[in-house]
């Protein structure tokens, strides 16, 4: 149960935050007002998107190659959500949903994978070996005189 529940909740949180920002700023930018009950609409739309993302688990390396049919299905669903639930005009819904589809699912999947996979043991860091002699010397000898340490200097009487 936890195998499916945690990824779904992470996807839902990610999608809610991203879609809420898109709806608030997009509706205000394009139409000078936000639709009523935008929080509830975003919760419902992001729930549908999170279910689809938890089922498909899209990633940047396969979204546009071997999983292209599933990406097209997601694009259709996202367009429907942006136009019917979030109430953007069709041209705005198409452009915003396609840009969001190209950016958000891959980043959300990286977050889900980093939070749900067990931590891998890191290789230990090698201790640096202290060298008492310099690695190389200049050909003309040392260009500077060594500064004497006052603690080691003989006391003058």
Secondary structure, 3 states (H helix, E strand, C coil): CHHHHHHHHHHHHHHHHHHHHHHHHHHHHHHCCCCCCHHHHHHHHHHHHHHHHHHHCCCCCCCCCCCHHHHHHHHHHHHHHHHHHCCCCHHHHHHHHHHHHHHHHHHHHHHHHHHHCCCCCCCCCCCCCCCCCCCCCCCCCCCCCCCCCCCCCCCCC
